[in-house]
C-alpha cells in the first residue's frame, strides 16, 4: 500500500511542479489539444455508429425473440464503446507523446535541471527519436490490444464481467499509461523498451499508484489535456528515484559479492 500511495504522490508532485512553472504548463498543453480534437471526433463517431456495427456483425440474432435480441445487442454495443474508450485512453498518451516529442522532452529535461543532478540528453536526431518512440509505442499498443481482447471476452462472464474485469482493465490501462509517460525520461537515459519494462516490473504497485488514478482522470473530457504536462513532470520525478534506487541496489550487490581485499586476509592470518 505504501508504494501505491507513493505512486499517487509522484502524480501530485508533477502537477505541483508545472503549477510552479506556468510557462512549461502552457508549453505542454499544445500536443494534447491537437490530439484531443482528433480523438473526440473518433469517439463521437463510435458512439453514433456502434449500434449499427453490432447489428451488422450479429445477423444470426435477427430472429431472436424479445428480450434476448435487445439484451445481446445492447450489451455488445456497450462493450464495444467501453473497448474503444479503453483503447483511446491508452493510445491517447502514445499519440500525444509522439506528436509532442520535442515539447515533452524539453519539459522533462527542465524537471531534471530544476531538481538538480545530471541532465540527460538522448543525443539522437529528432527523426531518430520519433522513430524509436513510434516503434516502441506500437509494441506497447500490441500488448494492450491483446489484453483488451482477453478482457473483452471475459466481459461476458456474469457478475465478474461487470465488476472484476473493468477493474482489471483500469489496472492494465494504468500500467501501460505509466510506461508511456516514463518513456520520455527513460529514453533520455538510454533505456530501451525491454529495460524500461524490467525497471517498472520491479515496482508494479508504485507504477499502478501513478497510472491508475491518471487513467481514471483521463476519462473526464478535457482533463487529459490539462494533466499531461504535470503527468510528464511527475513521471520524470518517478524515473529519477527509480533509477537512483536501482543504481544503489546494484552498487550494494556489487559490494556484497566483491571478494575481501588481500590485505585483510593477511591481517587475519597475523592475528
C-alpha positions as CSV (number, residue, x, y, z in Angstrom):
1,X,0.0,0.0,0.0
2,X,2.9,2.4,0.7
3,X,4.0,2.0,-3.0
4,X,0.5,2.8,-4.2
5,X,0.5,6.0,-2.1
6,X,4.0,6.9,-3.3
7,X,3.0,6.5,-6.9
8,X,0.0,8.8,-6.4
9,X,2.3,11.2,-4.7
10,X,4.5,11.4,-7.8
11,X,1.4,12.3,-9.8
12,X,0.6,15.2,-7.4
13,X,4.3,16.3,-7.4
14,X,4.3,16.6,-11.1
15,X,1.1,18.7,-11.1
16,X,2.6,20.9,-8.5
17,X,5.8,21.3,-10.5
18,X,4.0,22.6,-13.6
19,X,1.9,24.7,-11.3
20,X,5.0,26.5,-10.2
21,X,6.3,26.7,-13.7
22,X,3.4,28.2,-15.7
23,X,5.3,28.7,-18.9
24,X,6.1,25.0,-19.1
25,X,2.5,24.1,-18.4
26,X,1.3,26.1,-21.3
27,X,4.1,24.7,-23.5
28,X,3.0,21.2,-22.6
29,X,-0.7,21.8,-23.4
30,X,-0.3,22.1,-27.2
31,X,0.2,18.5,-28.2
32,X,-2.7,17.3,-26.1
33,X,-5.1,19.9,-27.6
34,X,-4.2,18.7,-31.1
35,X,-4.7,15.0,-30.2
36,X,-7.9,15.7,-28.3
37,X,-9.6,17.2,-31.3
38,X,-8.9,14.0,-33.4
39,X,-9.9,11.6,-30.6
40,X,-13.1,13.5,-29.8
41,X,-14.2,13.1,-33.4
42,X,-13.4,9.4,-33.4
43,X,-15.3,8.7,-30.1
44,X,-18.3,10.6,-31.3
45,X,-18.4,8.6,-34.5
46,X,-18.1,5.4,-32.5
47,X,-21.0,6.4,-30.2
48,X,-23.2,7.0,-33.2
49,X,-22.2,4.0,-35.2
50,X,-21.6,1.3,-32.5
51,X,-25.2,0.0,-32.6
52,X,-25.2,-0.2,-36.4
53,X,-21.9,-2.1,-36.3
54,X,-23.2,-4.5,-33.7
55,X,-26.4,-5.1,-35.8
56,X,-24.3,-5.8,-38.9
57,X,-22.0,-8.2,-37.1
58,X,-24.8,-10.3,-35.4
59,X,-27.1,-11.3,-38.2
60,X,-27.6,-14.7,-36.5
61,X,-29.7,-13.0,-33.8
62,X,-32.2,-11.3,-36.2
63,X,-34.8,-13.9,-35.5
64,X,-34.3,-14.0,-31.7
65,X,-37.3,-13.1,-29.6
66,X,-37.5,-10.2,-27.1
67,X,-35.9,-9.6,-24.7
68,X,-32.9,-11.7,-25.8
69,X,-32.2,-9.8,-29.0
70,X,-32.1,-6.4,-27.3
71,X,-30.1,-7.8,-24.4
72,X,-27.4,-9.2,-26.6
73,X,-27.1,-6.2,-28.9
74,X,-27.3,-3.6,-26.2
75,X,-24.6,-5.5,-24.2
76,X,-22.3,-5.8,-27.2
77,X,-22.9,-2.1,-28.0
78,X,-21.9,-1.0,-24.5
79,X,-18.9,-3.4,-24.5
80,X,-17.8,-2.1,-27.9
81,X,-17.8,1.5,-26.8
82,X,-16.1,0.6,-23.5
83,X,-13.4,-1.2,-25.5
84,X,-13.0,1.8,-27.8
85,X,-12.7,4.1,-24.7
86,X,-10.2,1.7,-23.2
87,X,-8.0,1.9,-26.4
88,X,-8.5,5.6,-26.6
89,X,-7.2,6.1,-23.0
90,X,-4.0,4.1,-23.8
91,X,-3.4,5.4,-27.3
92,X,-4.1,9.0,-26.4
93,X,-0.9,9.2,-24.4
94,X,1.1,7.4,-27.0
95,X,-0.1,9.6,-29.8
96,X,0.2,12.8,-27.8
97,X,3.7,11.9,-26.7
98,X,4.6,11.2,-30.4
99,X,3.1,14.5,-31.6
100,X,4.7,16.4,-28.7
101,X,8.0,14.6,-28.5
102,X,10.1,17.8,-28.7
103,X,7.8,19.5,-26.2
104,X,7.8,16.8,-23.6
105,X,11.5,16.0,-23.9
106,X,12.3,19.7,-23.2
107,X,9.9,19.7,-20.3
108,X,11.4,16.5,-18.9
109,X,14.9,18.0,-19.2
110,X,13.8,21.1,-17.3
111,X,12.4,19.0,-14.5
112,X,15.8,17.3,-14.2
113,X,17.6,20.6,-14.3
114,X,15.3,22.2,-11.6
115,X,15.7,19.2,-9.3
116,X,19.5,19.0,-9.6
117,X,21.8,16.3,-10.7
118,X,22.7,15.3,-14.2
119,X,20.5,16.5,-17.1
120,X,20.4,13.6,-19.5
121,X,20.1,14.2,-23.2
122,X,19.4,11.5,-25.8
123,X,21.9,12.8,-28.3
124,X,19.8,11.4,-31.2
125,X,18.5,13.4,-34.1
126,X,14.8,14.3,-33.9
127,X,13.8,11.9,-36.7
128,X,15.5,9.0,-34.9
129,X,13.8,9.9,-31.6
130,X,10.4,9.9,-33.3
131,X,11.1,6.6,-35.0
132,X,12.1,4.9,-31.7
133,X,9.1,6.4,-29.9
134,X,6.7,5.3,-32.6
135,X,8.2,1.8,-32.8
136,X,8.0,1.3,-29.0
137,X,4.5,2.7,-28.9
138,X,3.3,0.2,-31.5
139,X,4.9,-2.6,-29.4
140,X,3.1,-1.4,-26.3
141,X,-0.2,-1.0,-28.1
142,X,0.0,-4.6,-29.4
143,X,0.4,-5.7,-25.8
144,X,-2.6,-3.5,-24.8
145,X,-4.7,-4.8,-27.7
146,X,-4.1,-8.4,-26.7
147,X,-5.1,-7.6,-23.1
148,X,-8.1,-5.8,-24.4
149,X,-9.3,-8.7,-26.5
150,X,-9.0,-11.1,-23.5
151,X,-10.8,-8.6,-21.2
152,X,-13.5,-8.1,-23.8
153,X,-14.1,-11.8,-23.9
154,X,-14.1,-12.1,-20.1
155,X,-16.7,-9.3,-20.0
156,X,-19.4,-11.9,-20.9
157,X,-18.9,-13.7,-17.6
158,X,-21.9,-13.0,-15.4
159,X,-21.2,-10.7,-12.4
160,X,-17.4,-10.9,-12.7
161,X,-17.5,-9.5,-16.2
162,X,-19.2,-6.3,-15.0
163,X,-17.2,-5.9,-11.8
164,X,-13.8,-7.6,-11.7
165,X,-13.0,-7.3,-15.4
166,X,-13.4,-3.5,-15.6
167,X,-11.2,-3.1,-12.6
168,X,-8.5,-5.3,-14.3
169,X,-8.9,-3.1,-17.4
170,X,-8.2,0.0,-15.4
171,X,-5.1,-1.6,-13.9
172,X,-3.8,-2.7,-17.3
173,X,-4.5,0.8,-18.7
174,X,-2.8,2.5,-15.8
175,X,0.3,0.3,-16.0
176,X,0.9,0.9,-19.7
177,X,-0.1,4.6,-19.4
178,X,2.7,4.9,-16.8
179,X,5.1,3.1,-19.1
180,X,4.4,5.6,-22.0
181,X,4.9,8.6,-19.7
182,X,8.1,7.4,-18.1
183,X,9.5,6.5,-21.5
184,X,10.3,10.2,-22.1
185,X,12.7,10.3,-19.2
186,X,14.0,6.8,-19.6
187,X,14.8,7.1,-23.3
188,X,16.9,10.1,-22.5
189,X,18.8,7.8,-20.1
190,X,19.5,5.3,-22.8
191,X,16.9,2.7,-21.7
192,X,15.3,0.6,-24.4
193,X,11.8,-0.8,-24.2
194,X,12.9,-4.1,-22.6
195,X,15.0,-2.3,-19.9
196,X,12.1,0.1,-19.2
197,X,9.6,-2.7,-18.7
198,X,12.1,-4.6,-16.5
199,X,12.6,-1.5,-14.3
200,X,8.8,-0.9,-13.9
201,X,8.0,-4.6,-13.2
202,X,10.3,-4.3,-10.2
203,X,7.9,-1.7,-8.6
204,X,4.5,-2.7,-10.0
205,X,2.4,-1.2,-7.2
206,X,4.3,2.1,-7.4
207,X,3.6,2.2,-11.2
208,X,-0.1,1.4,-10.6
209,X,-0.4,4.0,-8.0
210,X,0.8,6.5,-10.5
211,X,-1.0,5.2,-13.6
212,X,-4.4,4.1,-12.4
213,X,-5.6,7.4,-10.9
214,X,-4.4,9.1,-14.1
215,X,-6.3,6.7,-16.2
216,X,-9.5,7.4,-14.3
217,X,-8.9,11.1,-14.5
218,X,-8.3,10.8,-18.3
219,X,-11.9,9.5,-18.7
220,X,-13.2,13.0,-17.9
221,X,-13.4,15.2,-21.0
222,X,-10.5,17.7,-21.4
223,X,-8.9,16.6,-18.2
224,X,-6.3,14.5,-20.1
225,X,-5.1,17.6,-21.9
226,X,-4.6,19.7,-18.8
227,X,-3.0,16.8,-16.8
228,X,-0.5,15.8,-19.5
229,X,2.2,18.4,-18.7
230,X,2.1,17.5,-15.0
231,X,2.0,13.8,-15.8
232,X,5.2,14.0,-17.8
233,X,6.8,16.0,-15.0
234,X,5.6,13.5,-12.4
235,X,6.8,10.6,-14.5
236,X,10.3,12.2,-14.7
237,X,10.4,12.6,-10.9
238,X,9.4,9.0,-10.6
239,X,12.1,7.9,-13.0
240,X,14.8,9.9,-11.2
241,X,14.0,8.0,-7.9
242,X,13.6,4.6,-9.6
243,X,16.9,4.8,-11.5
244,X,18.7,6.1,-8.4
245,X,17.3,3.3,-6.3
246,X,18.3,0.7,-8.9
247,X,21.8,2.2,-9.1
248,X,22.1,2.0,-5.3
249,X,20.9,-1.6,-5.2
250,X,23.3,-2.6,-8.0
251,X,26.2,-1.0,-6.1
252,X,25.3,-2.8,-2.8
253,X,25.0,-6.1,-4.7
254,X,28.4,-5.5,-6.3
255,X,29.9,-4.7,-2.9
256,X,28.4,-7.8,-1.3
257,X,29.8,-10.1,-4.0
258,X,33.2,-8.4,-4.2
259,X,36.0,-10.7,-2.6
260,X,37.7,-9.5,0.5
261,X,40.9,-7.5,-0.1
262,X,44.2,-9.4,0.2
263,X,45.4,-7.1,3.0
264,X,42.5,-8.0,5.2
265,X,43.3,-11.7,4.8
266,X,46.9,-11.2,5.7
267,X,45.9,-9.2,8.8
268,X,43.6,-12.1,9.8
269,X,46.4,-14.6,9.5
270,X,48.8,-12.5,11.6
271,X,46.2,-12.2,14.3
